[in-house]
Each structure stands twice: as structure tokens, then as C-alpha cells.
Amino acid sequence: WRRPATASLHMHPEQVLRLLLGESWPDAAWDERGSGSGESGSGGLEPMPMNRPEWVFFGLLTFCDVFVLLLLVSSIGGFIGRLCDRRTTRTGHSDSTSRLRAALATQSMTVIVPCYLPNEQHILMETVEHILSRLEYPAAFTLILCYNTPTPLPVEADLARLDGKVYPGGRTLRILNVIGSHSKAENINAAMSRMVDSELVAIYDADHHPDPESLLVATAYMRAYGVDCVQGSTYLRITRSPMAYWINAEFFVTHFVYFPALQFITAMGVFGGSNAVWRVATLNQYQFRCDVQTEDIELSTRVALGSVRIRFCPEARSGELPPSGFKALYRQRLRWAIGWDQVSMEHFRGIFRSKISCYRKLGLLYLLPMRWLIVLTAIFNACIAPCLSLVYMCNGYTWDTPVAIAFQLSFYAFIGISVVILANAVLFEPPRNWIFILLFQALGVPYLLWQVVLICISLCRICTGSDGGWAVTKRARDTQHFGVPMNVGLSEDLDELEADPKGLRHTLPSGAAGSSSDPFGAGRRTAASRPASLRPRGGPDGASLAAADEGGGEYAPFEEGGGGGGGDADAAPTPPPAIATAVAGAPPDFRQRQQ
């Protein structure tokens, strides 16, 4: 039913649709359908059949609703499946860890932390200390810090002193300088081929601080499901800006709602590059590629084509640092978009040619090339259709019954997905984050437009051949060290650091440290002032061969003249008692205390 309007004041909805479809509107047709006495039917309404443009619009809306309903059903299924799964346990309970320890068969473990020194030299030792002292695992493990750097840095000699140091619990730190590496993929490949001899391997980025029980949860999950890889979730451990709160809400919705929904409908997961546990025997059969922007997604596709099983475990959580600003965020997300599009275009034919099951092929198609279609349908449902409906209402018309039902279906599906997101937030997030998660879901249109812009730029760069090169993500420097704020940022940004990489040094206090404003003993030291015996050297295998400290390999400042604490004018002063106490006896984890 449609309320007629006068031709002089209103535009008929069919006119709008015909104009959008590039068709003309005959004046005779307008005179016939655009005017009326309004006396037929009840209340001046007259029945009119749907015309061709309206049926086209109804078809598009129905097609988009299929994806919305698919997301709703998969989100509900993934959420209920995780709640009813007795093989895994939610984190945050005192008896959770004990049950996991009792059920976990002890397996040898290696932890790999790849890093790019000019960008991450100020945060890597904090990550090392966190993993070696806070991460729970029932057996001793080895932490491999594999790094690359374009130019020698003073911190390399300090790292070399720590190579082979044994921490409490039999945990060992190994340092690997991957000479000639230009990417994270090359660093991990070198560590896997040269140093890893365990059954399992966990991979964390240099800015990641995994929750204490996260490795236990991921390993128990792997044992319960018998999979080859378990991918955990990520959150921002520092949220001091609106952008950080937005990213944190995005991470939560992605890892706790959309990824489990993807797993529910495709029966497969995706390796996200960090906070993941792999079986070494499986990962050794593959190599990370260095010629793509997202080596993790490319590896996930290849292993999926080879019938390797990956599953998501959102309860295995790890906190990372936010990008330093919007420019860094844009470059990071553009790199992600280019990487996803590269993989989608490269492996599209390989999906059809592979010998995997049809259901798995459909899952890979849904994961990769159908991303573009899903984003377009979401834009149509969230932007185009409401705007067109608004034009109808402003001109005094209502949609025919089929179109109205399609609109209602889309709206209620959105409400259902929002309820699932809110339920996950109530169960797994502190109350202070609920409002930001709801705002992220409610303001989804700008996020969708942001994704469309990134995809368009990505495809343009790929088609023009300008998709190469690695854009390093600048991270925020302020961080939390075991719940204690530590200013490790200094005043230099990455641009100055790359211009003068030898002008900064960064050390962790161990008997000697920096001032209160520079607790890690960072100071300026020119390359000429460094003793030749302490300058980084590399062998054919890429490992740093600088001499280790005879006093147990402590992470100490440079010392001139080969003496122990000799009178170097640039030596760092003794740290204040508060800083030394905070590093030596760490209070409980900041995130757990807040929860």
C-alpha cells in the first residue's frame, strides 16, 4: 500500500529508483501513477503492484540479508558453543589454572619473540622479563629473541651478554641476530631452523605481554582438540586515547565474536601472527614467505590447503601496545588490507584446484575473496538502503510489504548481533569497557566506510605494482611494567632514531640503572666510544658473538676499559629505591587487578 502524493510537491519512489538505475521516467507514466484522488481504500491508501525497480531493490536487499543472517546465526552458534564446551575453561578463576595444570601433559616448549630493533629496542626487554617471570607453564622453556636491524646498535652488545642466561624455573634466554633479514618472517624462519628443537612453539610480537595463564589455556586447548595451531586473542594493554579505546573495542569484537563465528561456519581458524601456539613438526613443513605483506594470513591459507587445523581460543589473551598515532594506524591497516588482498588474489585458483573437501573450499572462499562481497553487502545494508528509505519517507511513501519485511529482517539481525556482542562483553571484559564496545557496534557505518577505503587503496596499489615494501608500525612508548608505569619512550621518535640509530642506548637495571626519568639506563653513546670487544659481531649463522658478561650475563650498561664498573663519565647512576623495588618484586598484573 502506498499513499499517493501530488506531482508538484513530491517525487514518486519509482522515480528515485529509475534515476538511480539510469532509466528515464515518462511524463505520461507520472501523470498516471504519480497523481491520484486518494479516495480509494481506507484512509486514502490505494494498492499498487511492485514495479521492476522496486523488485530489483528488494532482490538486492534480500541478497544482503542472507549475509546478515549468516553472521547472526554463526555468532550465536559460536557463542553458545564456547559456553557449552567443557574441554576449555574461562580464565580469571583461581581454580582454573590448577585444573589446567593437572590436565596438561608436559610438553617441551619454545617461545619466539621476533623484533625489529630500531623500532622496538625500548620495549623488548620488558617483554622478555614479562614472559620469563610472569608466563605460567609447568615445564622449563627457551625464549628465543630473534631480531634484525639495518645498522649496528649499542643495545646489541647488551643483548649478547644475556645470551644463554638461565632464569628461575629453568627458563633460558637465547639471542639470535638474523643478519641480512628484512622482515619478521625471515627472523622466525631463522629461529625455527637453527634453535627450535621442542614439540611446541609459541610466537609473540615484541610488544606483547601475554596474560599469565594464556599459554596454559592455549596448550590445553590444543591438547583437547588435537589441532596443529591455537590462535589466541589480543587487547590493548594501554588505552589512554579515544583511538586506543576504539582499537581495543574492535579487537574484542573481532576476536570474541567474528572469529568464533567464522570458525563456527567454516570449521577453520586463522593464524594472526602473534599469541599463537604451533606444533613444531607442522610448522617446520612450511616456511613464512617474505614477499607478502601479511605472512601470517598467507601461511594460514597454505596450511589450510594442506589440511592443517587451526582453531581460535579467545580466552588465551595477550596485551599489545597501540600504534603511536593515526598515521601509524593507517599504515598498519593498509598493510593488513594489502596482505589480505594479495593472498585472496594469489590463492583464488589454488582453492578450486586443491584436493581438500568442498566444505573446506567454501570456507576458504568465504574467508578470502568473499570478504569483498561481505563488505559491499554490509555497506548496502547500513548506508545505501537506509538513505533510500529516508527519501521514501520524506516524500510521504511507504515500502511495499516484501521490502518492508526485508528491512525489518536486517534491523532485527543487527540487534541480535549486538546482543551477542554485549553478552560476550559482560562475560569477558571489565565493565569500564562495555560502553566503548557498544559504541563501536552502534557506530559501525564509519568503520565500514574505513574498510572500503582501505580495500580500494589496497587494490589500486596491487594493480599498479606499488604494494611492496614493509611499513614498520610505530608503537606507543609508554607502557606498564608489571603494573608499574615506566617511561621508556624518551623524547626521540622513530624518525630521529632511524636517522641516528647509534645515538640511543637502552638497558635494563641490574645493579646499575638510569635515573628516575630514565629507569632503564638509557643514555647517549657514540659508536667511537664503544670498546671494540663489545661491538656486535656476527658469524655465518647470523648469531651475535659478542662476549657475555662473566658475572652471570646481567643486562648491564657498557663499561669502558674492560673493568667492572670503572669510572666512565657517561655511566648511568644508581636507580632510586622505588624503581629497583618495582623491577625486582613485581606486584600483581595490572589488568587482573583492574578486573
C-alpha positions as MATLAB code, in Angstrom:
seq = 'WRRPATASLHMHPEQVLRLLLGESWPDAAWDERGSGSGESGSGGLEPMPMNRPEWVFFGLLTFCDVFVLLLLVSSIGGFIGRLCDRRTTRTGHSDSTSRLRAALATQSMTVIVPCYLPNEQHILMETVEHILSRLEYPAAFTLILCYNTPTPLPVEADLARLDGKVYPGGRTLRILNVIGSHSKAENINAAMSRMVDSELVAIYDADHHPDPESLLVATAYMRAYGVDCVQGSTYLRITRSPMAYWINAEFFVTHFVYFPALQFITAMGVFGGSNAVWRVATLNQYQFRCDVQTEDIELSTRVALGSVRIRFCPEARSGELPPSGFKALYRQRLRWAIGWDQVSMEHFRGIFRSKISCYRKLGLLYLLPMRWLIVLTAIFNACIAPCLSLVYMCNGYTWDTPVAIAFQLSFYAFIGISVVILANAVLFEPPRNWIFILLFQALGVPYLLWQVVLICISLCRICTGSDGGWAVTKRARDTQHFGVPMNVGLSEDLDELEADPKGLRHTLPSGAAGSSSDPFGAGRRTAASRPASLRPRGGPDGASLAAADEGGGEYAPFEEGGGGGGGDADAAPTPPPAIATAVAGAPPDFRQRQQ';
ca = [
       0.000    0.000    0.000;
       1.295    3.425   -0.940;
      -0.106    6.837   -0.065;
      -0.265    8.890   -3.291;
       1.191   12.396   -3.452;
       0.893   15.328   -5.801;
       3.412   15.591   -8.604;
       4.203   19.201   -7.827;
       5.448   18.627   -4.278;
       6.791   15.060   -4.108;
       8.868   12.671   -6.142;
       7.446    9.214   -6.608;
       9.687    6.447   -5.190;
       9.750    4.728   -8.543;
      11.242    7.933   -9.937;
      14.068    7.704   -7.407;
      14.791    4.079   -8.262;
      14.643    4.696  -12.007;
      17.020    7.653  -11.662;
      19.440    5.513   -9.641;
      19.229    2.788  -12.292;
      19.777    5.313  -15.082;
      16.317    4.958  -16.577;
      14.045    7.750  -17.767;
      10.577    8.476  -16.369;
       7.916    9.275  -18.972;
       5.685   12.187  -18.130;
       2.644   10.139  -19.051;
       3.607    7.490  -16.511;
       3.993   10.165  -13.870;
       0.612   11.621  -14.676;
      -0.884    8.156  -14.421;
       0.828    6.864  -11.227;
       2.115    9.974   -9.519;
      -1.266   11.555   -9.039;
      -4.472   10.314   -7.505;
      -7.520   11.364   -5.676;
      -6.639    9.423   -2.588;
     -10.210    8.212   -2.236;
      -9.670    4.515   -2.911;
      -9.057    2.229    0.025;
      -9.117    3.015    3.690;
      -7.596    6.303    4.775;
      -6.780    7.389    1.231;
      -4.468    4.377    0.527;
      -4.537    2.595   -2.794;
      -2.951   -0.783   -3.669;
      -0.210   -0.712   -6.297;
       1.869   -3.634   -7.536;
       5.663   -3.506   -7.149;
       7.331   -2.323  -10.335;
      10.636   -3.526  -11.768;
      12.976   -1.092   -9.938;
      11.313   -1.980   -6.646;
      11.765   -5.680   -7.319;
      15.433   -5.040   -8.119;
      15.829   -3.194   -4.842;
      14.040   -5.988   -2.990;
      16.346   -8.554   -4.584;
      19.473   -6.634   -3.545;
      18.175   -6.171   -0.026;
      17.288   -9.850    0.284;
      20.717  -10.867   -1.018;
      22.397   -8.656    1.607;
      20.121  -10.025    4.321;
      21.423  -13.522    3.610;
      24.896  -12.471    4.797;
      23.500  -10.642    7.802;
      21.506  -13.692    8.870;
      24.542  -15.878    8.252;
      26.576  -13.677   10.580;
      23.825  -13.698   13.198;
      23.423  -17.497   13.185;
      27.185  -18.106   13.228;
      27.727  -15.551   16.029;
      25.073  -17.193   18.200;
      26.401  -20.644   17.369;
      29.991  -19.718   18.155;
      28.995  -18.063   21.437;
      26.837  -20.961   22.651;
      29.429  -23.476   21.529;
      32.135  -21.807   23.614;
      29.879  -21.595   26.666;
      28.928  -25.271   26.449;
      32.438  -26.511   25.715;
      33.698  -28.312   28.836;
      37.101  -29.042   27.356;
      38.272  -25.477   27.884;
      37.920  -23.194   30.887;
      37.337  -19.488   31.094;
      40.257  -17.592   32.521;
      40.160  -15.397   35.584;
      39.284  -18.024   38.243;
      41.668  -19.229   40.923;
      40.907  -22.919   40.312;
      41.193  -22.575   36.529;
      44.971  -22.686   36.486;
      45.165  -25.703   38.794;
      42.769  -27.703   36.602;
      44.721  -26.789   33.504;
      47.995  -27.813   35.119;
      46.519  -31.143   36.171;
      45.128  -31.862   32.705;
      48.111  -30.637   30.706;
      50.602  -33.275   29.633;
      54.006  -31.655   29.928;
      55.434  -30.949   26.507;
      58.659  -29.167   25.658;
      58.062  -25.553   24.697;
      59.967  -22.807   22.894;
      58.862  -19.176   22.792;
      59.909  -16.989   19.831;
      59.839  -13.186   20.002;
      60.813  -11.584   16.661;
      61.635   -7.892   16.742;
      62.959   -5.032   14.682;
      65.466   -3.230   16.856;
      65.276    0.399   15.777;
      61.544    0.350   16.378;
      61.317   -1.980   19.372;
      64.604   -1.753   21.250;
      62.963    0.251   24.039;
      60.270   -2.338   24.769;
      61.787   -5.723   24.001;
      63.486   -6.270   27.384;
      60.264   -5.511   29.190;
      58.598   -8.212   27.090;
      61.414  -10.658   27.796;
      61.186  -10.064   31.546;
      57.401  -10.440   31.444;
      57.474  -13.744   29.564;
      60.290  -15.277   31.600;
      58.944  -14.244   35.001;
      55.164  -13.995   34.599;
      54.090  -16.520   31.956;
      52.891  -19.773   33.535;
      53.942  -23.146   32.136;
      54.577  -26.377   34.045;
      57.928  -27.086   32.347;
      61.082  -25.138   31.585;
      61.197  -23.477   28.195;
      63.550  -21.464   25.990;
      62.821  -17.919   24.878;
      64.447  -17.005   21.550;
      64.745  -13.285   20.888;
      65.438  -13.114   17.144;
      65.983   -9.648   15.742;
      67.168   -7.734   12.698;
      68.490   -4.222   12.446;
      69.590   -2.120    9.451;
      72.597   -0.713   11.333;
      74.529   -1.837   14.431;
      73.096   -0.557   17.708;
      74.673   -0.273   21.172;
      71.897   -2.402   22.645;
      73.128   -5.420   20.656;
      76.150   -5.872   22.894;
      73.924   -5.734   25.960;
      71.658   -8.371   24.423;
      74.664  -10.568   23.683;
      75.545  -10.611   27.375;
      72.149  -12.122   28.105;
      72.508  -14.944   25.579;
      72.265  -18.244   27.452;
      71.173  -16.747   30.752;
      69.065  -19.135   32.854;
      66.116  -17.649   34.737;
      64.153  -19.149   37.645;
      62.274  -22.297   36.709;
      64.965  -23.391   34.266;
      63.855  -20.904   31.620;
      66.620  -19.924   29.213;
      67.037  -16.799   27.103;
      68.705  -17.084   23.694;
      69.608  -14.165   21.435;
      69.725  -14.536   17.654;
      70.852  -11.743   15.345;
      69.462  -12.633   11.914;
      71.976  -10.856    9.715;
      70.580   -9.904    6.328;
      66.958  -10.188    7.443;
      64.474   -7.554    6.361;
      61.264   -8.917    7.850;
      59.608  -10.706   10.728;
      59.130  -13.750    8.504;
      62.885  -14.163    7.981;
      63.516  -13.813   11.705;
      61.051  -16.578   12.576;
      62.339  -18.848    9.797;
      65.894  -18.475   11.093;
      64.885  -19.230   14.677;
      62.852  -22.277   13.646;
      65.644  -23.765   11.565;
      68.564  -23.044   13.908;
      67.378  -23.157   17.505;
      63.943  -24.756   17.929;
      64.051  -28.417   18.966;
      60.916  -28.645   21.128;
      57.484  -30.158   20.496;
      55.593  -26.851   20.677;
      56.464  -23.269   19.829;
      54.673  -20.076   20.898;
      55.074  -16.847   18.909;
      54.662  -13.367   20.424;
      55.412   -9.939   18.997;
      57.903   -7.748   20.806;
      55.186   -5.524   22.284;
      53.024   -8.407   23.535;
      52.537   -9.192   27.221;
      50.545  -12.444   27.319;
      48.284  -12.968   30.308;
      49.984  -15.246   32.858;
      47.701  -18.226   32.224;
      47.281  -17.690   28.449;
      49.951  -20.193   27.411;
      48.420  -22.831   29.686;
      44.967  -22.199   28.222;
      46.202  -22.363   24.615;
      48.225  -25.534   25.202;
      45.339  -27.262   26.984;
      43.036  -26.204   24.149;
      45.429  -27.695   21.602;
      45.595  -30.935   23.572;
      41.806  -31.129   23.922;
      41.075  -30.594   20.220;
      44.150  -32.230   18.714;
      44.765  -29.287   16.372;
      48.041  -28.073   14.882;
      47.749  -24.411   15.914;
      45.805  -22.435   18.501;
      45.348  -18.705   17.935;
      44.603  -16.527   20.958;
      43.089  -13.055   21.202;
      44.628   -9.615   21.569;
      43.739   -6.476   23.502;
      45.434   -3.137   24.099;
      47.139   -3.014   27.479;
      47.259    0.790   27.306;
      44.120    2.795   26.470;
      44.775    6.481   27.032;
      43.162    7.967   23.940;
      39.871    7.666   22.029;
      41.737    5.911   19.215;
      43.094    3.326   21.656;
      39.633    2.659   23.084;
      38.277    2.278   19.547;
      41.023   -0.203   18.590;
      40.535   -2.136   21.829;
      36.795   -2.444   21.169;
      37.496   -3.532   17.595;
      39.917   -6.208   18.818;
      37.364   -7.535   21.286;
      34.508   -7.727   18.776;
      36.807   -9.331   16.202;
      38.365  -11.960   18.470;
      35.375  -12.823   20.662;
      32.519  -12.580   18.142;
      33.546  -12.531   14.493;
      36.436  -15.031   14.590;
      34.432  -17.628   16.589;
      31.552  -17.033   14.143;
      33.952  -17.620   11.259;
      35.147  -20.814   12.927;
      31.563  -21.973   13.519;
      30.570  -21.625    9.874;
      33.841  -22.681    8.171;
      35.299  -25.092   10.770;
      38.688  -23.396   10.439;
      40.706  -20.657   12.083;
      43.364  -18.161   11.027;
      46.879  -17.645   12.360;
      47.163  -13.998   13.373;
      50.958  -13.695   13.548;
      51.254  -13.440   17.340;
      49.933  -15.033   20.534;
      49.691  -18.437   18.893;
      50.966  -21.930   19.727;
      52.110  -24.257   16.937;
      53.211  -27.851   16.757;
      56.829  -27.644   15.649;
      56.535  -30.702   13.395;
      53.736  -28.986   11.473;
      55.286  -25.536   11.259;
      58.620  -26.982   10.049;
      56.859  -28.276    6.949;
      56.169  -24.689    5.903;
      58.200  -21.509    5.670;
      56.977  -17.975    6.209;
      57.095  -16.074    2.947;
      58.936  -12.774    2.884;
      57.402  -11.356   -0.300;
      53.915  -10.648    1.090;
      52.637   -8.003    3.469;
      50.878  -10.430    5.823;
      52.963  -13.567    6.108;
      50.617  -14.947    8.761;
      47.494  -14.908    6.556;
      49.436  -16.330    3.623;
      50.738  -19.162    5.803;
      47.226  -19.779    7.154;
      45.927  -20.203    3.604;
      48.688  -22.613    2.587;
      48.293  -24.784    5.670;
      44.507  -24.804    5.198;
      45.029  -26.067    1.651;
      47.190  -28.791    3.191;
      44.532  -29.894    5.703;
      46.291  -28.387    8.738;
      43.841  -27.479   11.505;
      43.854  -24.066   13.221;
      41.380  -23.069   15.926;
      40.623  -19.853   17.770;
      40.828  -19.673   21.543;
      39.795  -16.144   22.595;
      40.358  -16.959   26.293;
      44.127  -17.123   25.648;
      44.702  -13.377   25.759;
      47.708  -11.141   25.218;
      48.064   -7.364   25.539;
      49.891   -5.262   22.988;
      50.755   -1.594   22.584;
      48.643    0.705   20.388;
      50.086    2.471   17.335;
      51.683    5.801   18.143;
      49.104    7.807   16.196;
      46.582    7.809   13.377;
      49.289    7.811   10.708;
      50.842    4.678   12.190;
      47.389    3.087   12.444;
      46.622    3.899    8.805;
      49.898    2.403    7.596;
      49.337   -0.716    9.704;
      45.772   -1.268    8.487;
      46.721   -0.553    4.875;
      49.452   -3.179    5.136;
      46.905   -5.632    6.519;
      44.458   -4.841    3.704;
      47.152   -5.265    1.042;
      48.213   -8.560    2.627;
      44.675   -9.962    2.693;
      44.052   -8.873   -0.900;
      47.376  -10.314   -2.069;
      46.527  -13.684   -0.553;
      42.963  -13.613   -1.888;
      44.085  -12.921   -5.445;
      47.051  -15.283   -5.422;
      45.306  -18.334   -3.952;
      41.900  -17.929   -5.607;
      42.572  -20.512   -8.315;
      44.504  -22.751   -5.965;
      41.433  -23.157   -3.762;
      39.490  -24.761   -6.632;
      42.422  -26.904   -7.728;
      43.204  -28.248   -4.257;
      42.165  -31.733   -3.153;
      40.527  -30.631    0.087;
      36.836  -31.183    0.765;
      34.169  -28.999   -0.835;
      33.147  -27.683    2.573;
      36.727  -26.578    3.279;
      36.921  -24.926   -0.139;
      33.737  -22.986    0.622;
      35.276  -21.973    3.952;
      38.393  -20.581    2.244;
      36.270  -18.775   -0.337;
      34.195  -17.262    2.467;
      37.385  -16.233    4.284;
      39.274  -14.701    1.350;
      37.543  -13.453   -1.845;
      34.085  -13.201   -0.310;
      35.483  -10.590    2.107;
      34.917   -8.004   -0.613;
      31.343   -9.112   -1.178;
      30.591   -9.150    2.553;
      31.884   -5.593    2.955;
      29.834   -4.391   -0.041;
      26.643   -6.010    1.232;
      27.244   -4.505    4.657;
      27.643   -1.054    3.097;
      24.419   -1.521    1.137;
      22.520   -2.631    4.238;
      23.952    0.009    6.565;
      24.248    3.035    4.258;
      22.531    2.854    0.867;
      19.279    1.156    1.849;
      18.564    3.433    4.865;
      19.277    6.565    2.813;
      16.935    5.410    0.064;
      14.285    4.555    2.645;
      14.671    8.019    4.147;
      13.957    9.557    0.729;
      10.777    7.480    0.559;
       9.583    8.550    3.988;
      10.334   12.218    3.349;
       8.144   12.063    0.269;
       5.229   10.509    2.121;
       5.501    6.949    0.832;
       5.969    3.545    2.470;
       7.627    0.447    1.063;
       5.595   -2.473   -0.189;
       5.270   -5.440    2.160;
       8.177   -7.567    0.786;
      10.623   -4.656    1.016;
       9.377   -3.734    4.487;
       9.920   -7.315    5.680;
      13.463   -7.327    4.257;
      14.213   -4.068    6.088;
      12.872   -5.434    9.364;
      14.864   -8.638    8.938;
      18.070   -6.662    8.509;
      17.322   -4.445   11.506;
      16.488   -7.288   13.895;
      19.534   -9.239   12.746;
      21.683   -6.224   13.648;
      20.017   -6.091   17.069;
      20.677   -9.808   17.561;
      24.375   -9.453   16.711;
      24.619   -6.511   19.099;
      23.108   -8.635   21.877;
      25.703  -11.358   21.247;
      28.486   -8.766   21.410;
      27.105   -7.336   24.648;
      26.841  -10.822   26.182;
      30.489  -11.510   25.341;
      31.493   -8.150   26.810;
      29.649   -8.859   30.071;
      31.344  -12.247   30.427;
      34.870  -11.425   29.311;
      35.506   -7.680   29.662;
      35.607   -5.341   32.681;
      32.550   -3.047   32.966;
      34.538    0.068   32.099;
      34.968   -1.269   28.526;
      31.317   -2.143   27.875;
      30.287    1.323   26.747;
      33.130    1.519   24.188;
      32.243   -1.884   22.753;
      28.612   -0.855   22.359;
      29.625    2.448   20.766;
      31.866    0.602   18.326;
      28.969   -1.624   17.306;
      26.463    1.241   17.132;
      28.801    3.409   15.041;
      29.585    0.660   12.573;
      28.979    2.758    9.456;
      32.210    4.834    9.753;
      34.128    1.613   10.385;
      32.645    0.017    7.248;
      33.494    3.082    5.177;
      37.029    2.971    6.604;
      37.329   -0.658    5.449;
      36.053    0.217    1.970;
      38.627    2.993    1.624;
      41.438    0.663    2.706;
      40.352   -2.058    0.279;
      40.126    0.424   -2.615;
      43.600    1.801   -1.918;
      44.944   -1.714   -1.478;
      43.563   -2.954   -4.794;
      44.860    0.146   -6.576;
      48.350   -0.422   -5.206;
      48.313   -4.104   -6.098;
      47.119   -3.399   -9.631;
      49.777   -0.702  -10.130;
      52.536   -2.831   -8.626;
      53.224   -0.456   -5.733;
      52.321   -2.892   -2.963;
      55.869   -3.818   -1.976;
      57.919   -2.620    0.968;
      57.452   -3.120    4.667;
      55.894   -0.320    6.713;
      57.020   -0.660   10.311;
      54.273    0.200   12.812;
      55.376    2.815   15.308;
      54.208    1.814   18.773;
      53.276    3.988   21.726;
      56.259    4.102   24.054;
      54.532    4.494   27.431;
      53.906    1.064   28.882;
      53.101   -0.846   32.050;
      55.808   -2.975   33.635;
      54.102   -5.453   35.969;
      51.500   -2.813   36.758;
      54.044   -0.006   37.329;
      54.090    2.847   34.787;
      57.529    3.018   33.195;
      58.547    5.908   30.926;
      60.700    4.119   28.403;
      59.821    6.330   25.498;
      62.498    9.028   25.851;
      61.862   12.082   23.723;
      63.075   10.765   20.366;
      60.585    9.400   17.890;
      61.273    6.691   15.356;
      62.217    9.084   12.575;
      65.063   10.536   14.614;
      66.043    7.055   15.761;
      66.310    5.752   12.216;
      68.292    8.816   11.215;
      70.757    8.319   14.075;
      70.372    4.737   15.311;
      73.654    4.822   17.249;
      72.651    7.794   19.330;
      70.474    5.906   21.805;
      71.077    3.026   24.143;
      68.610    1.177   26.326;
      69.476   -1.070   29.276;
      67.556   -2.835   31.998;
      68.772   -2.022   35.523;
      70.591   -4.851   37.255;
      72.752   -3.358   39.909;
      73.001   -0.203   37.811;
      70.255    1.658   36.022;
      69.077    5.038   34.849;
      67.637    7.981   36.655;
      64.033    8.251   37.736;
      63.074    9.805   34.421;
      65.031    7.146   32.504;
      64.677    3.976   34.597;
      66.242    1.661   32.042;
      69.528    3.492   31.983;
      69.162    4.925   28.510;
      71.760    7.459   27.527;
      73.694    8.688   24.548;
      76.839    6.945   23.450;
      78.639    7.348   20.156;
      79.941    4.372   18.233;
      83.529    5.589   18.672;
      83.265    5.411   22.455;
      82.324    1.738   22.451;
      85.125   -0.748   23.140;
      85.966   -2.919   20.171;
      85.493   -6.032   22.300;
      81.867   -5.098   22.937;
      80.860   -4.136   19.418;
      78.365   -6.595   17.909;
      79.887   -9.226   15.704;
      78.124  -11.841   13.627;
      79.127  -15.229   12.327;
      77.921  -17.028    9.243;
      74.842  -18.280   11.072;
      73.777  -14.765   11.986;
      74.099  -15.231   15.732;
      75.660  -12.471   17.766;
      79.112  -13.478   19.075;
      79.773  -10.591   21.423;
      81.327  -11.661   24.688;
      78.916  -12.428   27.522;
      79.335  -10.874   30.904;
      81.293  -13.089   33.325;
      79.089  -12.118   36.229;
      76.073  -14.138   35.109;
      75.149  -12.256   31.938;
      73.283   -9.384   33.597;
      71.833   -6.702   31.358;
      74.338   -4.028   32.419;
      75.436   -0.750   30.822;
      78.576   -0.533   28.707;
      81.801   -0.352   30.671;
      84.922    1.346   29.417;
      88.404   -0.062   29.774;
      87.258   -3.633   30.340;
      86.868   -3.009   34.066;
      83.905   -3.798   36.286;
      82.081   -0.554   36.944;
      85.093    1.642   36.195;
      84.873    5.404   36.169;
      83.095    6.074   32.930;
      81.831    9.637   32.896;
      78.771    8.509   30.946;
      77.928    5.619   33.245;
      74.325    5.549   34.394;
      73.669    6.484   38.033;
      72.206    4.113   40.616;
      68.412    3.811   40.320;
      66.103    5.177   43.007;
      64.935    2.519   45.523;
      61.344    2.690   44.253;
      62.377    1.806   40.707;
      64.669   -1.017   41.795;
      61.953   -2.450   44.044;
      59.341   -2.217   41.311;
      61.507   -4.184   38.882;
      62.768   -6.755   41.375;
      59.488   -7.509   43.151;
      56.716   -7.047   40.662;
      53.181   -6.503   42.029;
      50.246   -8.495   40.588;
      49.351   -7.976   37.000;
      47.696   -4.622   36.392;
      44.957   -5.970   34.138;
      43.964   -8.729   36.595;
      43.781   -6.259   39.484;
      41.523   -3.968   37.456;
      39.177   -6.835   36.608;
];
